[in-house]
Amino acid sequence: MIHYLLQTVAFQLFFLMVYDLFLKKETFFNWNRLYLWATPLLACVIPFIRIERLGKVMPQEYVVMLPEVIVGPGTDRVGEAEVVAAVPLWQWILFAGMVLSLVLFAVKITRIFRLRRRGRIIRKQTHEEVVLPDSNTAFSFFRSIYLGDRVYRKNHRHIIAHELVHIRQKHTVDLLFFELLRVLFWFNPLVYVFQGRMAELHEFIADAKTTGPDKRESYSLLLQEVFKTEKISFVNPFFKSSLIKKRIIMLQKAKSRKIWQFKYLVLVPLVLGMLVYSSCEREEAVPSTEEVSIAEQVRRLKSAIAEKDNMTEEEIEQLMDLNEMVIIGYGGKAGTPLEDKYPALESPSSGPGVPFGEVEQVPVFPGCENADNPRECFQEKMREHIRKHFRYPEQAQKENIQGRVAIMFTIDTGGNITDIRKRGPSPYLENEAVRIIEKLPVMAPGRSGGKVVNVPFSIPITFRLQSGIDTEQTKSRSGVKKSEDRGKVFSSRQPGGEAGYVYGVVRDSDGNNIPGVNISVRGTERGTITDFDGNYKIGARRGETLRVSYIGLDDVEFKVGDHNNYKVVM
């Protein structure tokens, strides 16, 4: 929000500089009036406009939510989140200033009505005159002309004619518009400058409409009567000392030549530059909202893999994240925080092979011989195998050990499982993961180019301990300890966060960060999981709904608001 306010002020400054340098001294009064109306609004609107062709188009971001296989009790209940906003101090100051400005505006309106009640109202066909006792003021407000009785007793015909121009052209609406901007942007001095420019332009318009062929009479009228006037920012006073000199100068000025209207074309490159800036500024951060199926995203990923001759170890590890099994252990205390600094994977001994993602004919898992899609069947059978054979190591539960074990193995040309490599936080978990993989059956080998080939395959297995849940509680969550904060979402502003993204952390009711929590944007395929410290980052915009789900706990849903940081307590 701060960035938006700074942009608005900067754009208004540029528009005001153009007016003062090129347009202010011209006699195109109606054009200038339109300019002063439109440019402050443009400055407020342009930051929201995004034109893809003008912006720096970034590659589309695809976050694929693959199904997570979790061994343990589950539930489909969704808890409505109660969002508790932590409003920063600067927002309190901003709102307090708005309230104060609104109060001052109400005071000014009250002054107008008090003057009206004091005065004697004379109704005319096109307007009404309010004669104020013991006063020499003169100004107009909507259809009312306020005149002091001392002015009214004199020859006030020229004053009435002048104020009628204000009434016919609805100049009060212009000033009230800027008064509204002053309430919303009370901290912005440029709004006050714009209102002042509009007020003096009103006087130029009225003078131009009422001045006859002999301008000397108008000069003398302005010079001989410099009266006191009401200091109200949204009325049109006839006599204002600071404007007298400017009005006389403008009366002396010859009418501008029509060719100078081309000066308004300066707006074109100025607005275009602002649009380019605002488009580039957001396009670098906003995730794509294009609806792309998972199948299409997988196809594109396969194409990208096929174009690479060799894959680095880091790229292979990144691909391992696309097939993750999560194993839940119950009965222990909350596990120790997961670490991301595990031993490096051992090097394979079977030689190079064709990655599973690009092999022409994937290895055939027993039971997939007649499957329409052998690749998907292979992955499903792999998940079923892990569900069937997993056993959380007892020693790991006693020592409260949990973490992710990265497993890579090769299905060789004979269909056997070889070269099992692992990386995990504990030998207990590593050995259990290896035990599960060693139980895989012999398969029909993969083929590529008409030959049998070695096919490397990877799958991360996450071992996670659930805190404080006994055997009975695994059957029902009714026994899970509740807390006042459970199901709540605490929102705040994260300084320096990228626009178009939401950050946060997921914790349990005891204050422990929860890794591996699924975060998804409802109605889209965008999703992520929390890292080892329970932190997450996901592309989401204001108004979209985030769903937070974790095994053994009620799901939480909340809408993204003006803040970009959300702490979820499950």
N, C-alpha and C positions, 0 to 999 in steps of 0.2 A: 504493500500500500504506500509506503514511503517513496518507493521508486516512482509510482504513478503520480504522486503529488509533485515530486521534483520535475518530472516530465511536463506536467501541466503548467507549472510556473515558468519553465524554460520556454515552452512553446508560446505562452502568452507574452513573454518578454520579446521574442522575435517578432510577433505580430505587432506589438506596440512600437517597436523600433521602426518597422516599415511605415506605420501610420505617421509617426512624428517626422520621419525623414522625407517621405515622398507625398503624403496625402493631406496632412493637416492644414497646409496653407492654400489648398485648392478650394474652389467654390462649388465643388460637386457635393453639396451638403447631404443630399439624400443617399448618394452612393457611400459617403463616409458613415452615415448613420447605419446603413446595412453592414458595413465593414465592422463597426464597433459592436454590433449585435452578434455577428456570426463568428468572429475570430475567437472570443473567449470560449464560446461553445465548442468550436473546432479543437481548441487546445485541450478541452476536457474529453473529447470523443476520440481523437486520433490515437491516443495510447491503446485503445481497445481494438483498433482496426488492424487486421492482419491480412495482407495481400501476398499470397504465396509467390507470385512472380517477382515481386519487389524484394522479397526477403531472401535470406540465405537458406536455401533448401537443404536440409540435412537428410541423411539416409534414414529410412523409416526404422523405428525401433519395434522389434517383435519380442515380446515376453511370453513364452509358451508355458502354460500350466499343464504339465503332464500329470497323470493320475499318481498319487502317492499311496503306496500300499502300506497300511499301518496294521500291525498285529496287536489286537487289544480291543477293549470295548469302545463303542462309538455312539454317537447320537446325532440326530438331525435338528435338535432344538436350536432356535435362534433367539438370543436375548436382545431386546431393544436396548441400545446403548444410551446412557445418560451422559451427554457431553457437558463437561465443566470447563468453561473457558477461563484461562488465565490471561486477563487483558493487560498488555504492557502499559507502563506509565505514560508513554507518549500518546497512546490512544485515549487515556483518561483526560490528558491535557487537551487533546483535540476536541473531544466531545464537550468538555467543560467550556471551551472557547465558543463552540457552536451555541450552547445553551445561553451563555452570556450575551452573544450577539443577537440571538432571538429575543431575549428580554429587552435589549436596547431598542430593537426594531419595534417591539410592542409599545415601548415608552413613547417613541416618536408618533406612532399612530394615535396613541392616547392624547398627545398634545394637539394633534389636528382636530380631534373631536371636541376637545375642550375649547379650542378657538371657535369652533362652529357653534357650540352652545352659548358662548359669550356674545356672538355677533348677531346682527340683524340680517335676515335672509331676504333677498329680493330675487324672485324667480323671473327669469327671462325665457324666451322661446328656445334658445339654443344653449343656455347656460344659466347658472345662478350666481348672484353676487352676495358675498358675506361681508358686511361692513362691520369692522372691529372697532369698538370704542377706544378712544385715547391711544391711537396707534397710527403709524405712518408706513406700515408694511404693505407689500404688494406681491402676491404670488398666486399660482394656480395649482390645483390638485384635482385630477380628473375633470369633471364638469363644473367645478366650483372655482370662482375667482375671489380670493381673499384680499380686501382692500381696507387699509386703515381709514378712519373717518376723516383724518386730516388730508389724505390723498383724495378721498371721495368728494370733499368740498371744492377741490380745485378742478381744473380741466383735465379729466382722466381718460378722455376718449382714446388717446394713443396707447395708454396702458391696457385698456380693455381690448383694443384691436390686437395688441401684442400677445396678451394672454390667450385670446381666442385661437390664435395659431397653435399654441401649445395644446389646447383642448381638442381642436379638430385633428391634429396629427398624433394625438394620444401619446404625448411625450412622457406622461406620468408612468405609463406601462414600461417604457425603457428604463426609467430610474428605479422602479420597483424590481425589475429583473436583476439589475446590478445589486440592489439591496439583498435579494435572495442569495446571489453569489457571495456577498459579504458575510452572510450567515454561514454558508458552507465552507468558504475559504477565508475565514476571518484572519488567518495568519499571512495571507498573500497580499502584499502591498499593491501589487499590480491591479487587483480588482478595484481598489479605491481610485487608482489613476485612470482606469477605463471609465469609471463612473464620472469622474471629473471631466474627462474629454467629451463624454456624451452630453453632460450638462452645458458645457460651453457651446457645443455644436447646436443644441436646441436654441440657444439665444441667437446664434448666427442665422439659423433658419427663420426664426420669428422676425428678426430685423430685416432680412431680405424680403420677406412677404409683406411687411408693413411700411417699408421706406418708400417714399414717393420720389418724384424726379429731383426735388430739391433736398439733397442729403444734409444740408447745413442745419435744417430744422431738427433732424434726428440727432445730430451731434450736440446741439444746444440742450435738447431735452435730456440727453444722457449725462451731460456735464452739470447741469444746474440742479439736478435732483438725485443725490446719492443718499438714499434713505436707508434707515435701519430695516433689516429683514429677518424673518425667522430662520434660524440655523437648523434646517431639517434637510437631510441629504436627498430626499426623493420628491421635493417640490421644485417648481420652476419659479424662482424669485425674479421679479423684474429688475430690481436694483441690487446689484452685488458689486461692491467696489473692485474686487479682484478681476472682474470680467469687463468693466467699463472700457478700459484701454484696448483690450483685445477686440471688443465689439466695434469700437470706432475704427481701428485698423482694418478690420474685415469689411466695414462699410465703405472704406476708401478704396478697397482692392477691386481691380477690374475683374470681370467675369473670366474664369479660366477657359482656355481654348479646349475644344473637344478632343484634340489629339492627345492632351495630357491624360485622358482617361485610360490610355494604354499603361499608365503606371500601375493600374490594378493587376496587370498581368504578372507583376512581381510575385503575387500570391501563388502562381502555378508552381514555379520551382521550389518555393518555400514549403508549400504543403506536400509536394512530392518528396522532398528531402525528409520531412517529418515522417511520412508514411514508410519510406525506406528504413529509417532508423527504428521505428516501432516494430515493423515486420521482422527485421533482422534480429532485433533484441529478443523477441519471443520465440522465433522459429528454431533457435538453437537449443531451446529447452523443452518445448512442448512435445510430448510423445504423440505418435500418430494415432488417430482414432479410427483409421480405416479398418473395417471389419474384414479380417482375413482368417480363413479357416485354419485349424491346426494342421490339417493335411497339406494345405498349400505352403504353410510355413516350413513344415518338415521337408517338403519337396525342394524348396529354395535352399534349405540348409544342406540337403544332399548334393545339390548342384555345386554349392560353394566348396564342399569337401572334395567332390570329384575333380575340381579344377586344381587342387593342390597336389603337387608331386610327392612331397614329404610333409609329415606333420611333426611339429615339435612336441616335446614332452608336456609343455604347458598347455598346448592346444588339445592334446589327448586328455589331460586332466579336466579341461573345461568341458569336453564332450561327455566325460563320465558323469557330470552333474545332470545330464538329461534323463538318466534312468536311476532314480534313487529309491531304495527300500528303507523303510523306517521300522525299527523293531522297538517295542515298548516293554520295559521291565517294570513290574509292580512290586510293592512291598518294601522298597528301600526308602531312604531319605532322599531329599533332593540331591542330585548328582553334582559333582564338582563341575565348575564352568568348563565348557568345551574349548579346547585350544586348537588353533589353526596351524600350529607349528609341529607337524608330524615328520617322522623320518622320510626321506626321499624313497620313491618306488625303486625296487630293484630292476635291473635291465633284463629284458626278455632274452631267452636262450634259444628260442625256436626260429629265429631269423625273422625277416620281414614278412608281413602278410597283407591281406586286403581287408581294410576296416569293415566292420559290420555294416556301416552306413552306406558303403558303396559297392559291396560285393554283389555280383549279378544274381547269384542264387545263394541265399543265406543257408546256414546249416539248418537241417530239419530236426526239430525237437520231436521225440516220440509222441505221437498223437496229432501231429500237424501235417501228416503226409498228404492229406486231401484238403487242406485249408485253402480258402480263396486268397488269403493274404498271409503267406508263411512268415513274413517278417513280424507282423503284429502278433501272430499266433506264438512265435518264439518268445516274444517279450512277455506275453500273458502267461505262458507256461513257466517262464523263469520266475515270475512273481508268485505263481501258485506253489512252485517248488520251495521258495524261501518261506512262505507262510507255513507250509507243511513241516519243514525240518528245523525251523529256528528254535533255539533254546537260549534264553539269556543266561550267561555264565553266572553261577551262584557266587563265585568269589568276586566277580565284578560288582554284583549287587551288594555284597557285604561291604566292599570298599567304596561303594557309591561311585563307580566308574561308569561314565557314559561318553559317547562321542561317535564320530563318523569314521567308518573304515572304508577306504577306497580300494576296491578290488578290481584287478585286471587279469584276465586269463585268455588263453588261446585255445580255440577249437581246431585241432590240427587236421592234417589230411586224412587221418583215420577216424575222425569224429570224436577223438578223446579230448579230455580237458587237461591242458598242460600249461606250464609256465604261469602258475598262479602267483600273482604279485599283490602285495597288500601294503596299506599305509593307514595306521590308526593310532589312537592315543594310548592304547594298552595292549599287551600281548594277549590278555584274556579275550578281548573283543576281536583282535586279529585272528586268533586261533578259531574262534567260533565262526567267523565269516569264512575262513578257509574250509572248515569242516562242512559247512553248508554247500559250498561250491564243489568240493570233492565228491559229494553225493549225486552230482548231476549225472544223468545217464549218457551212454554213448549215443551220438547223433550221426545222421548222415552229413558228411562234410560239405562245406561250402564250395561253390564253383564260380570261377570267373574266367572268361575267355576259353571256355570248354575244358578247363583243367581244374582239378581239386586244389584248393589253396588253404593256407592257414588263415583263420579269421579271428583277430583279436576282438574281445568284447569287454566292456567295463560296466560296472554298476556300483555306486556307493551305497553302503548299508549303514543306516544311522541307528545306533543303540541309545535309547533314551530312557532314563528312569523317571517314573511318576511318583510325586511326593505324597505321602500320607494316605494311600488308598489301599485298603485291605481287600481280602477275597470277596467279602460281601459288597464292597463298594465298587468292585469291578463289574458287578452285575447291574448296579444302578447308581446314578450320581446323586441320589437323594441324600447319601451320607457325606458328601463332600462338604467340608467346612466352608461356610459363607462368610463374607466380610462386607462391611458397608460399601467399600469401593469396588466390589466385584461387579463386572459388567459396565463400569463407568469408563468414559474416555475424557482425558484431560488435554485440552488443546492450548497451544501457545504459538508464538512466532519464532521460527529459527532463523537468526540473522545469517545472511550469506547463502541461504538455500536457493537452489535453482528453481526458476519459475516453472510451473507445470508439474512439480513433483511434491509428494508428501513424504515426510520423514517421521520416525517415531521409534518407540520401543514397546514391547509387549512383556508384561510382568504378571506373575500370579498374585494372589491376595496376600502372600507373605513377603512380597517385595522382590522375589527372585525373578531375574530375567529368563524368558522362555525362548530357547532356540527352536528352529524348525516349525514355527507357526505359519500357517498358510494365510497370506494376505491377497485378496483378489478384488478387482473392481467389478461390481455386479453388473451383468448385462454385457460384459466384454470378455476377451480372452487375456487380458492383462493380469499378471499376478506375480507374486514373489514369495519367498519365505524369509523368516527372520534369520539373522546370522547367529554365530556362536554366542554373541552377547545380547541376543534378543532384539537387535536393531533391524530396521527395515527402511527401504526407500522404494517408492513405487510411483509411476506416472499416473496422476489423477488430477482432475480439475474440479473447481468449485461446483457443488451440486451433485457430483457423482457419489455413489454409495460404496463404501469399503466393507468387505466381509472378512472377519478374523475368525479362523477356526483352528481348533487344536483338539487332539484326542483326549477324551475324558473331561472336557470342559465345555460349557455352553458357548455356542457361537455368539459373536458380537457383531452388530452392524451399526455403522454411523455414517452420516453424510459429511462430505468435505465442505468446510466453510471458508472463511477468509484467512484462517490460520493455516500453517503448513507443517505443524509438528503435533502429533497425536500420541499420547501415552495411553495404552490400553491395559486395563486391569481385568484379568480373566479369572 
